[in-house]
Amino acid sequence: MAGKVSFDRNRCKGCELCVAVCPKHIIALDAATNVKGYHPATVERMEECTACASCARMCPDSVITVERV
């Protein structure tokens, strides 16, 4: 099953917890900064996402939404 992950870029503080728990290693910090000056997380290869939601469960600020497609 494929997934779609989205981040609330302006609330992400770039803690990298989601990066650490992604079993597919497809999450990384963006080179661009958000309005608060942090490098927010982003998915590099969305087609590899399995919608496991490990990233969303780990996020301390609940900025990640995972959908199954």
CYANA upper distance limits for C-alpha pairs under 8 A (distance plus 0.5 A):
  1 MET  CA     50 THR  CA      6.25
  1 MET  CA     51 ALA  CA      7.73
  1 MET  CA     68 ARG  CA      7.42
  1 MET  CA     69 VAL  CA      7.58
  2 ALA  CA     47 GLU  CA      7.56
  2 ALA  CA     48 GLU  CA      7.83
  2 ALA  CA     49 CYS  CA      6.36
  2 ALA  CA     50 THR  CA      5.34
  2 ALA  CA     51 ALA  CA      6.68
  2 ALA  CA     68 ARG  CA      6.44
  2 ALA  CA     69 VAL  CA      6.03
  3 GLY  CA     46 MET  CA      7.94
  3 GLY  CA     47 GLU  CA      8.14
  3 GLY  CA     49 CYS  CA      5.59
  3 GLY  CA     50 THR  CA      5.63
  3 GLY  CA     51 ALA  CA      4.71
  3 GLY  CA     52 CYS  CA      8.48
  3 GLY  CA     66 VAL  CA      7.27
  3 GLY  CA     67 GLU  CA      6.06
  3 GLY  CA     68 ARG  CA      4.97
  3 GLY  CA     69 VAL  CA      6.01
  4 LYS  CA     46 MET  CA      7.11
  4 LYS  CA     49 CYS  CA      7.35
  4 LYS  CA     51 ALA  CA      7.26
  4 LYS  CA     66 VAL  CA      6.24
  4 LYS  CA     67 GLU  CA      5.61
  4 LYS  CA     68 ARG  CA      6.80
  4 LYS  CA     69 VAL  CA      7.37
  5 VAL  CA     43 VAL  CA      7.73
  5 VAL  CA     46 MET  CA      7.98
  5 VAL  CA     49 CYS  CA      8.33
  5 VAL  CA     51 ALA  CA      8.07
  5 VAL  CA     64 ILE  CA      7.41
  5 VAL  CA     65 THR  CA      6.18
  5 VAL  CA     66 VAL  CA      5.07
  5 VAL  CA     67 GLU  CA      6.94
  6 SER  CA     42 THR  CA      8.30
  6 SER  CA     64 ILE  CA      6.27
  6 SER  CA     65 THR  CA      5.75
  6 SER  CA     66 VAL  CA      7.11
  7 PHE  CA     12 CYS  CA      7.88
  7 PHE  CA     41 ALA  CA      7.65
  7 PHE  CA     42 THR  CA      7.51
  7 PHE  CA     63 VAL  CA      6.03
  7 PHE  CA     64 ILE  CA      5.14
  7 PHE  CA     65 THR  CA      6.94
  8 ASP  CA     12 CYS  CA      6.81
  8 ASP  CA     63 VAL  CA      5.55
  8 ASP  CA     64 ILE  CA      7.08
  9 ARG  CA     34 ASN  CA      6.83
  9 ARG  CA     40 PRO  CA      6.17
  9 ARG  CA     41 ALA  CA      7.93
  9 ARG  CA     63 VAL  CA      8.24
 10 ASN  CA     34 ASN  CA      5.83
 10 ASN  CA     35 VAL  CA      6.34
 10 ASN  CA     36 LYS  CA      7.39
 10 ASN  CA     40 PRO  CA      8.13
 11 ARG  CA     61 ASP  CA      8.21
 11 ARG  CA     63 VAL  CA      6.99
 12 CYS  CA     38 TYR  CA      7.83
 12 CYS  CA     39 HIS  CA      8.36
 12 CYS  CA     40 PRO  CA      5.73
 12 CYS  CA     41 ALA  CA      7.52
 12 CYS  CA     61 ASP  CA      7.96
 12 CYS  CA     63 VAL  CA      6.79
 13 LYS  CA     38 TYR  CA      5.95
 13 LYS  CA     39 HIS  CA      7.49
 13 LYS  CA     40 PRO  CA      6.68
 14 GLY  CA     29 LEU  CA      7.22
 14 GLY  CA     38 TYR  CA      6.40
 14 GLY  CA     39 HIS  CA      5.85
 14 GLY  CA     40 PRO  CA      5.35
 14 GLY  CA     41 ALA  CA      6.55
 16 GLU  CA     20 ALA  CA      6.84
 16 GLU  CA     28 ALA  CA      8.24
 16 GLU  CA     29 LEU  CA      7.86
 16 GLU  CA     41 ALA  CA      7.73
 17 LEU  CA     21 VAL  CA      7.00
 17 LEU  CA     55 CYS  CA      8.02
 17 LEU  CA     58 MET  CA      6.97
 17 LEU  CA     59 CYS  CA      7.15
 18 CYS  CA     22 CYS  CA      6.65
 18 CYS  CA     27 ILE  CA      7.62
 18 CYS  CA     41 ALA  CA      8.37
 18 CYS  CA     54 SER  CA      7.89
 18 CYS  CA     55 CYS  CA      4.89
 18 CYS  CA     56 ALA  CA      7.78
 18 CYS  CA     58 MET  CA      6.65
 18 CYS  CA     59 CYS  CA      6.83
 19 VAL  CA     25 HIS  CA      7.41
 19 VAL  CA     26 ILE  CA      8.21
 19 VAL  CA     27 ILE  CA      5.61
 19 VAL  CA     28 ALA  CA      6.35
 19 VAL  CA     29 LEU  CA      8.44
 19 VAL  CA     41 ALA  CA      8.16
 19 VAL  CA     55 CYS  CA      7.92
 20 ALA  CA     25 HIS  CA      8.38
 21 VAL  CA     54 SER  CA      6.85
 21 VAL  CA     55 CYS  CA      6.78
 21 VAL  CA     58 MET  CA      8.07
 22 CYS  CA     26 ILE  CA      7.39
 22 CYS  CA     27 ILE  CA      7.30
 22 CYS  CA     54 SER  CA      6.88
 22 CYS  CA     55 CYS  CA      6.62
 24 LYS  CA     48 GLU  CA      7.65
 24 LYS  CA     49 CYS  CA      7.64
 26 ILE  CA     43 VAL  CA      6.14
 26 ILE  CA     44 GLU  CA      5.92
 26 ILE  CA     45 ARG  CA      6.23
 26 ILE  CA     46 MET  CA      7.96
 26 ILE  CA     48 GLU  CA      7.91
 26 ILE  CA     49 CYS  CA      8.00
 27 ILE  CA     41 ALA  CA      7.09
 27 ILE  CA     42 THR  CA      6.12
 27 ILE  CA     43 VAL  CA      4.98
 27 ILE  CA     44 GLU  CA      6.48
 28 ALA  CA     41 ALA  CA      6.03
 28 ALA  CA     42 THR  CA      6.09
 28 ALA  CA     43 VAL  CA      6.87
 28 ALA  CA     44 GLU  CA      7.31
 29 LEU  CA     39 HIS  CA      6.26
 29 LEU  CA     40 PRO  CA      6.00
 29 LEU  CA     41 ALA  CA      4.78
 29 LEU  CA     42 THR  CA      6.40
 30 ASP  CA     39 HIS  CA      5.97
 30 ASP  CA     40 PRO  CA      6.12
 30 ASP  CA     41 ALA  CA      6.30
 30 ASP  CA     42 THR  CA      6.47
 31 ALA  CA     39 HIS  CA      6.83
 32 ALA  CA     39 HIS  CA      6.56
 32 ALA  CA     40 PRO  CA      8.32
 33 THR  CA     37 GLY  CA      5.68
 33 THR  CA     38 TYR  CA      5.63
 33 THR  CA     39 HIS  CA      5.04
 33 THR  CA     40 PRO  CA      7.15
 34 ASN  CA     38 TYR  CA      6.05
 34 ASN  CA     39 HIS  CA      6.82
 34 ASN  CA     40 PRO  CA      7.07
 45 ARG  CA     49 CYS  CA      7.86
 50 THR  CA     68 ARG  CA      8.46
 51 ALA  CA     66 VAL  CA      6.65
 51 ALA  CA     67 GLU  CA      6.96
 51 ALA  CA     68 ARG  CA      6.28
 53 ALA  CA     57 ARG  CA      6.78
 53 ALA  CA     66 VAL  CA      6.49
 54 SER  CA     58 MET  CA      6.70
 55 CYS  CA     59 CYS  CA      6.73
 55 CYS  CA     64 ILE  CA      7.72
 56 ALA  CA     62 SER  CA      7.17
 56 ALA  CA     63 VAL  CA      8.02
 56 ALA  CA     64 ILE  CA      5.54
 56 ALA  CA     65 THR  CA      6.94
 56 ALA  CA     66 VAL  CA      7.45
 57 ARG  CA     62 SER  CA      8.41
 59 CYS  CA     63 VAL  CA      7.36
 59 CYS  CA     64 ILE  CA      7.53
